[in-house]
Amino acid sequence: MDALLGRDSRASKFKSLAKLTISRIAVLRNQHRARFSYARSDVVELLRLGRQQSALLRVEHVIKEQNTLDVFVLIEKYCQLLLETMIQKLSSRQPSLETRWKVLMKIASENGLTLHLEDDSPLAPKVGYLALLD
């Protein structure tokens, strides 16, 4: 159906993959946010107990989790930007004459109409000019 409406199947696959990526990143971001929160709480607790050396080791985990969260945000924003760009390009694109012809043929067959080509039309050699008859 996408091909009949002038949409590329690769574009629709990309769109679904990008949306899936965004939703998976949201799940991963929540998991890493929890790890970040626990690691930060551990650092506070270790410092409160006077175990500076252990707190320094745990701070490395806090930094790694923060960097991971930042990367997830960047990837999510990039996927959203790609989706918006793709949607803008596809919405401004006109379907080809062949695509419009195929859609018209499908609609005509669904409604019991017969389509005939006029041979004297300048478009006749390529696709044909349409004349609808009941």
N, CA, C and O of each residue as an XYZ file, in Angstrom:
536
protein
N       0.830     -1.197      0.000
C       0.000      0.000      0.000
C       0.872      1.257      0.000
O       0.536      2.254     -0.639
N       2.007      1.200      0.731
C       2.907      2.353      0.762
C       3.400      2.708     -0.627
O       3.496      3.885     -0.976
N       3.715      1.688     -1.426
C       4.216      1.947     -2.777
C       3.152      2.623     -3.630
O       3.474      3.470     -4.464
N       1.893      2.260     -3.433
C       0.819      2.872     -4.208
C       0.619      4.337     -3.841
O       0.205      5.142     -4.674
N       0.909      4.671     -2.612
C       0.721      6.052     -2.170
C       1.970      6.899     -2.355
O       2.013      8.046     -1.908
N       2.974      6.355     -3.001
C       4.173      7.127     -3.281
C       5.188      7.099     -2.156
O       6.150      7.867     -2.169
N       4.985      6.222     -1.181
C       5.943      6.112     -0.084
C       6.912      4.987     -0.383
O       6.534      3.953     -0.933
N       8.124      5.194     -0.027
C       9.167      4.203     -0.240
C       9.149      3.226      0.929
O       9.042      3.639      2.084
N       9.252      1.941      0.637
C       9.239      0.955      1.716
C      10.466      1.113      2.606
O      10.402      0.843      3.805
N      11.588      1.550      2.025
C      12.780      1.791      2.841
C      12.525      2.921      3.829
O      12.984      2.872      4.970
N      11.801      3.924      3.393
C      11.496      5.051      4.280
C      10.589      4.604      5.420
O      10.787      5.010      6.565
N       9.599      3.773      5.117
C       8.708      3.306      6.176
C       9.445      2.375      7.133
O       9.177      2.387      8.334
N      10.369      1.569      6.614
C      11.179      0.715      7.490
C      12.055      1.573      8.392
O      12.184      1.306      9.587
N      12.656      2.609      7.806
C      13.500      3.499      8.600
C      12.683      4.182      9.687
O      13.127      4.303     10.829
N      11.492      4.625      9.324
C      10.638      5.322     10.278
C      10.308      4.417     11.462
O      10.385      4.843     12.614
N       9.939      3.163     11.174
C       9.609      2.251     12.266
C      10.843      1.903     13.094
O      10.752      1.782     14.316
N      11.998      1.741     12.441
C      13.228      1.452     13.185
C      13.649      2.627     14.061
O      14.108      2.430     15.187
N      13.495      3.835     13.555
C      13.857      5.017     14.344
C      12.945      5.153     15.561
O      13.409      5.472     16.655
N      11.656      4.911     15.371
C      10.726      4.977     16.504
C      11.041      3.891     17.527
O      10.987      4.129     18.733
N      11.369      2.697     17.036
C      11.742      1.601     17.928
C      13.020      1.945     18.695
O      13.127      1.664     19.889
N      13.974      2.545     18.016
C      15.223      2.953     18.662
C      14.952      3.970     19.761
O      15.521      3.882     20.849
N      14.094      4.923     19.480
C      13.768      5.950     20.476
C      13.123      5.319     21.707
O      13.450      5.683     22.836
N      12.207      4.374     21.491
C      11.554      3.748     22.643
C      12.525      2.871     23.431
O      12.464      2.831     24.660
N      13.421      2.171     22.735
C      14.408      1.344     23.445
C      15.398      2.208     24.217
O      15.817      1.849     25.317
N      15.766      3.333     23.645
C      16.682      4.241     24.344
C      16.029      4.769     25.613
O      16.703      4.947     26.628
N      14.732      5.020     25.568
C      14.033      5.497     26.760
C      14.116      4.458     27.878
O      14.322      4.806     29.041
N      13.957      3.185     27.522
C      14.057      2.115     28.520
C      15.478      2.044     29.079
O      15.672      1.977     30.293
N      16.470      2.060     28.187
C      17.866      2.003     28.627
C      18.237      3.214     29.480
O      18.971      3.096     30.460
N      17.718      4.378     29.093
C      18.012      5.593     29.847
C      17.467      5.482     31.273
O      18.120      5.906     32.227
N      16.267      4.910     31.412
C      15.701      4.732     32.754
C      16.551      3.780     33.593
O      16.766      4.021     34.781
N      17.032      2.701     32.979
C      17.885      1.749     33.701
C      19.183      2.421     34.149
O      19.606      2.264     35.295
N      19.804      3.158     33.256
C      21.069      3.813     33.593
C      20.862      4.967     34.571
O      21.743      5.267     35.377
N      19.710      5.608     34.501
C      19.415      6.668     35.466
C      19.323      6.077     36.879
O      19.777      6.687     37.846
N      18.730      4.880     36.983
C      18.650      4.212     38.285
C      20.049      3.833     38.774
O      20.370      4.034     39.946
N      20.881      3.288     37.885
C      22.260      2.941     38.268
C      23.026      4.189     38.717
O      23.772      4.160     39.695
N      22.825      5.273     37.985
C      23.490      6.536     38.317
C      23.071      7.003     39.706
O      23.905      7.423     40.509
N      21.793      6.927     39.977
C      21.272      7.373     41.266
C      21.824      6.521     42.409
O      22.221      7.047     43.449
N      21.847      5.189     42.206
C      22.392      4.300     43.235
C      23.879      4.556     43.457
O      24.339      4.596     44.598
N      24.625      4.729     42.380
C      26.064      4.965     42.501
C      26.333      6.281     43.228
O      27.242      6.365     44.055
N      25.552      7.290     42.921
C      25.731      8.583     43.583
C      25.393      8.486     45.073
O      26.077      9.068     45.914
N      24.335      7.748     45.384
C      23.980      7.539     46.794
C      25.080      6.773     47.521
O      25.385      7.055     48.680
N      25.674      5.796     46.825
C      26.777      5.036     47.418
C      27.958      5.947     47.733
O      28.580      5.812     48.787
N      28.270      6.869     46.832
C      29.383      7.796     47.056
C      29.113      8.645     48.292
O      29.998      8.829     49.128
N      27.904      9.156     48.407
C      27.545      9.984     49.564
C      27.679      9.168     50.849
O      28.215      9.649     51.847
N      27.190      7.935     50.812
C      27.257      7.070     51.999
C      28.701      6.731     52.365
O      29.072      6.754     53.538
N      29.517      6.415     51.349
C      30.927      6.091     51.606
C      31.675      7.289     52.180
O      32.509      7.131     53.072
N      31.384      8.477     51.677
C      32.021      9.682     52.221
C      31.569      9.942     53.659
O      32.361     10.371     54.498
N      30.318      9.685     53.927
C      29.787      9.870     55.277
C      30.455      8.910     56.264
O      30.656      9.240     57.433
N      30.796      7.707     55.766
C      31.454      6.711     56.612
C      32.966      6.915     56.690
O      33.648      6.217     57.441
N      33.495      7.871     55.916
C      34.916      8.173     55.957
C      35.763      7.266     55.077
O      36.971      7.164     55.292
N      35.175      6.621     54.114
C      35.913      5.711     53.226
C      36.148      6.410     51.885
O      35.504      6.098     50.883
N      37.082      7.360     51.892
C      37.346      8.186     50.718
C      37.861      7.372     49.537
O      37.486      7.640     48.395
N      38.708      6.390     49.791
C      39.273      5.594     48.694
C      38.172      4.822     47.960
O      38.157      4.780     46.730
N      37.266      4.224     48.702
C      36.146      3.503     48.080
C      35.221      4.470     47.347
O      34.687      4.147     46.287
N      35.036      5.661     47.922
C      34.187      6.673     47.287
C      34.782      7.118     45.961
O      34.051      7.338     44.995
N      36.114      7.256     45.906
C      36.771      7.643     44.651
C      36.549      6.591     43.564
O      36.311      6.931     42.405
N      36.628      5.326     43.938
C      36.380      4.255     42.958
C      34.925      4.287     42.472
O      34.641      4.068     41.294
N      34.031      4.561     43.396
C      32.607      4.580     43.029
C      32.268      5.796     42.167
O      31.348      5.738     41.351
N      33.003      6.893     42.341
C      32.781      8.097     41.538
C      33.025      7.801     40.059
O      32.373      8.383     39.192
N      33.965      6.897     39.770
C      34.206      6.512     38.379
C      32.944      5.931     37.750
O      32.638      6.205     36.589
N      32.213      5.128     38.520
C      30.955      4.565     38.016
C      29.917      5.666     37.782
O      29.161      5.631     36.811
N      29.899      6.637     38.688
C      28.962      7.759     38.537
C      29.258      8.510     37.241
O      28.341      8.856     36.496
N      30.536      8.760     36.976
C      30.924      9.496     35.768
C      30.580      8.700     34.512
O      30.074      9.260     33.540
N      30.855      7.391     34.529
C      30.527      6.546     33.369
C      29.026      6.536     33.099
O      28.601      6.631     31.947
N      28.227      6.421     34.150
C      26.772      6.407     33.973
C      26.269      7.755     33.455
O      25.369      7.800     32.616
N      26.842      8.846     33.949
C      26.435     10.166     33.466
C      26.781     10.326     31.994
O      25.983     10.857     31.221
N      27.966      9.868     31.602
C      28.352      9.933     30.187
C      27.429      9.078     29.322
O      27.045      9.485     28.226
N      27.075      7.897     29.815
C      26.159      7.021     29.078
C      24.799      7.688     28.911
O      24.206      7.634     27.834
N      24.308      8.313     29.968
C      23.024      9.024     29.881
C      23.092     10.154     28.860
O      22.143     10.369     28.106
N      24.203     10.871     28.834
C      24.369     11.955     27.861
C      24.366     11.422     26.430
O      23.790     12.038     25.533
N      25.010     10.277     26.222
C      25.033      9.669     24.883
C      23.626      9.247     24.467
O      23.236      9.438     23.315
N      22.867      8.677     25.394
C      21.497      8.272     25.071
C      20.646      9.470     24.662
O      19.845      9.378     23.732
N      20.817     10.577     25.346
C      20.066     11.790     24.996
C      20.440     12.249     23.588
O      19.568     12.611     22.798
N      21.741     12.233     23.276
C      22.187     12.644     21.938
C      21.626     11.731     20.851
O      21.165     12.210     19.815
N      21.662     10.429     21.081
C      21.150      9.479     20.085
C      19.655      9.674     19.888
O      19.168      9.658     18.758
N      18.926      9.857     20.981
C      17.479     10.058     20.877
C      17.155     11.333     20.096
O      16.280     11.324     19.230
N      17.850     12.418     20.398
C      17.620     13.680     19.680
C      17.953     13.532     18.197
O      17.244     14.063     17.343
N      19.031     12.811     17.894
C      19.430     12.612     16.499
C      18.379     11.796     15.744
O      18.044     12.119     14.605
N      17.861     10.745     16.371
C      16.807      9.944     15.726
C      15.561     10.788     15.479
O      14.939     10.682     14.422
N      15.195     11.620     16.444
C      14.036     12.489     16.263
C      14.270     13.488     15.142
O      13.357     13.776     14.367
N      15.473     14.015     15.048
C      15.810     14.947     13.972
C      15.725     14.254     12.614
O      15.184     14.815     11.661
N      16.255     13.041     12.525
C      16.175     12.287     11.273
C      14.727     12.012     10.882
O      14.363     12.138      9.713
N      13.907     11.641     11.850
C      12.487     11.395     11.568
C      11.798     12.650     11.056
O      11.067     12.599     10.067
N      12.025     13.764     11.717
C      11.396     15.018     11.290
C      11.839     15.406      9.890
O      11.026     15.835      9.072
N      13.127     15.255      9.613
C      13.656     15.591      8.289
C      13.050     14.694      7.225
O      12.660     15.166      6.157
N      12.969     13.400      7.515
C      12.409     12.457      6.555
C      10.931     12.756      6.293
O      10.480     12.717      5.148
N      10.192     13.051      7.341
C       8.765     13.349      7.185
C       8.574     14.608      6.348
O       7.678     14.657      5.505
N       9.402     15.622      6.568
C       9.295     16.850      5.778
C       9.584     16.582      4.310
O       8.886     17.090      3.433
N      10.607     15.789      4.042
C      10.958     15.504      2.650
C       9.881     14.679      1.968
O       9.549     14.926      0.809
N       9.334     13.700      2.679
C       8.308     12.852      2.074
C       6.997     13.596      1.883
O       6.288     13.358      0.906
N       6.666     14.495      2.803
C       5.393     15.194      2.676
C       5.424     16.225      1.553
O       4.377     16.567      1.004
N       6.600     16.723      1.205
C       6.680     17.711      0.132
C       6.865     17.070     -1.236
O       6.793     17.753     -2.258
N       7.099     15.776     -1.263
C       7.349     15.086     -2.521
C       6.027     14.725     -3.204
O       5.092     14.254     -2.556
N       5.962     14.946     -4.496
C       4.789     14.597     -5.285
C       4.944     13.174     -5.816
O       6.033     12.790     -6.241
N       3.871     12.393     -5.797
C       3.979     11.052     -6.368
C       4.152     11.133     -7.884
O       3.663     12.059     -8.531
N       4.845     10.161     -8.427
C       5.086     10.150     -9.867
C       3.785      9.868    -10.616
O       2.793      9.440    -10.026
N       3.808     10.114    -11.919
C       2.640      9.859    -12.749
C       2.288      8.376    -12.731
O       1.112      8.012    -12.698
N       3.305      7.526    -12.752
C       3.063      6.081    -12.692
C       2.379      5.691    -11.395
O       1.453      4.878    -11.395
N       2.831      6.267    -10.289
C       2.234      5.959     -8.994
C       0.787      6.409     -8.954
O      -0.082      5.676     -8.483
N       0.522      7.618     -9.449
C      -0.863      8.098     -9.488
C      -1.724      7.206    -10.371
O      -2.891      6.959    -10.064
N      -1.144      6.723    -11.473
C      -1.856      5.832    -12.388
C      -2.225      4.532    -11.665
O      -3.355      4.056    -11.774
N      -1.277      3.967    -10.934
C      -1.532      2.715    -10.211
C      -2.624      2.893     -9.162
O      -3.499      2.038     -9.018
N      -2.572      4.004     -8.432
C      -3.591      4.272     -7.420
C      -4.956      4.424     -8.072
O      -5.950      3.892     -7.579
N      -5.002      5.152     -9.183
C      -6.256      5.351     -9.895
C      -6.817      4.028    -10.412
O      -8.021      3.787    -10.329
N      -5.944      3.169    -10.946
C      -6.378      1.851    -11.430
C      -6.951      1.017    -10.282
O      -7.975      0.354    -10.443
N      -6.293      1.054     -9.137
C      -6.750      0.277     -7.988
C      -8.114      0.778     -7.519
O      -9.017     -0.020     -7.266
N      -8.264      2.089     -7.405
C      -9.542      2.660     -6.968
C     -10.641      2.334     -7.971
O     -11.758      1.991     -7.586
N     -10.322      2.443     -9.254
C     -11.315      2.146    -10.289
C     -11.751      0.690    -10.212
O     -12.943      0.398    -10.314
N     -10.809     -0.224    -10.034
C     -11.178     -1.640     -9.975
C     -11.995     -1.950     -8.727
O     -12.889     -2.795     -8.770
N     -11.700     -1.282     -7.620
C     -12.467     -1.492     -6.395
C     -13.896     -0.989     -6.526
O     -14.806     -1.522     -5.891
N     -14.097      0.037     -7.351
C     -15.428      0.625     -7.507
C     -16.136      0.180     -8.775
O     -17.190      0.717     -9.115
N     -15.578     -0.785     -9.472
C     -16.223     -1.320    -10.667
C     -16.202     -0.385    -11.857
O     -17.074     -0.488    -12.720
N     -15.251      0.516    -11.941
C     -15.133      1.431    -13.070
C     -14.130      0.886    -14.068
O     -13.227      0.134    -13.705
N     -14.293      1.271    -15.341
C     -13.367      0.858    -16.386
C     -12.565      2.072    -16.831
O     -13.128      3.135    -17.095
N     -11.260      1.910    -16.911
C     -10.381      2.984    -17.367
C      -9.935      2.680    -18.786
O      -9.545      1.554    -19.095
N      -9.993      3.693    -19.654
C      -9.543      3.538    -21.038
C      -8.499      4.605    -21.337
O      -8.570      5.720    -20.822
N      -7.541      4.254    -22.166
C      -6.510      5.197    -22.588
C      -6.929      5.860    -23.882
O      -7.493      5.220    -24.770
N      -6.650      7.149    -23.981
C      -6.879      7.847    -25.240
C      -5.565      7.848    -26.002
O      -4.557      8.343    -25.497
N      -5.563      7.303    -27.208
C      -4.332      7.148    -27.978
C      -3.763      8.470    -28.477
O      -2.562      8.550    -28.733
N      -4.577      9.504    -28.625
C      -4.081     10.764    -29.169
C      -3.486     11.686    -28.097
O      -3.069     12.801    -28.410
N      -3.444     11.245    -26.871
C      -2.898     12.064    -25.796
C      -1.371     12.096    -25.866
O      -0.752     11.094    -26.223
N      -0.748     13.247    -25.527
C       0.721     13.301    -25.514
C       1.332     12.383    -24.453
O       2.506     12.025    -24.549
N       0.554     12.002    -23.452
C       1.052     11.111    -22.409
C       0.847      9.640    -22.744
O       1.316      8.772    -22.008
N       0.168      9.351    -23.817
C      -0.184      7.973    -24.165
C       1.007      7.037    -24.304
O       0.927      5.912    -23.811
N       2.109      7.428    -24.946
C       3.211      6.480    -25.072
C       3.806      6.056    -23.726
O       4.230      4.910    -23.571
N       3.840      6.977    -22.749
C       4.436      6.624    -21.465
C       3.437      5.896    -20.574
O       3.575      4.698    -20.329
N       2.454      6.606    -20.101
C       1.513      6.040    -19.153
C       0.109      6.028    -19.714
O      -0.640      5.074    -19.507
N      -0.240      7.049    -20.401
C      -1.571      7.137    -20.986
C      -2.414      8.163    -20.278
O      -2.275      8.393    -19.076
N      -3.281      8.768    -21.033
C      -4.202      9.734    -20.480
C      -5.470      8.977    -20.135
O      -5.883      8.102    -20.895
N      -6.088      9.282    -19.030
C      -7.197      8.483    -18.536
C      -8.542      9.050    -18.961
O      -8.766     10.260    -18.935
N      -9.403      8.172    -19.341
C     -10.793      8.543    -19.580
C     -11.645      7.538    -18.821
O     -11.529      6.332    -19.041
N     -12.487      8.017    -17.944
C     -13.317      7.132    -17.136
C     -14.656      6.910    -17.807
O     -15.311      7.850    -18.257
N     -15.043      5.666    -17.865
C     -16.353      5.309    -18.388
C     -17.041      4.417    -17.377
O     -16.398      3.572    -16.753
N     -18.343      4.594    -17.208
C     -19.091      3.737    -16.275
C     -19.475      2.444    -16.932
O     -20.108      1.596    -16.303
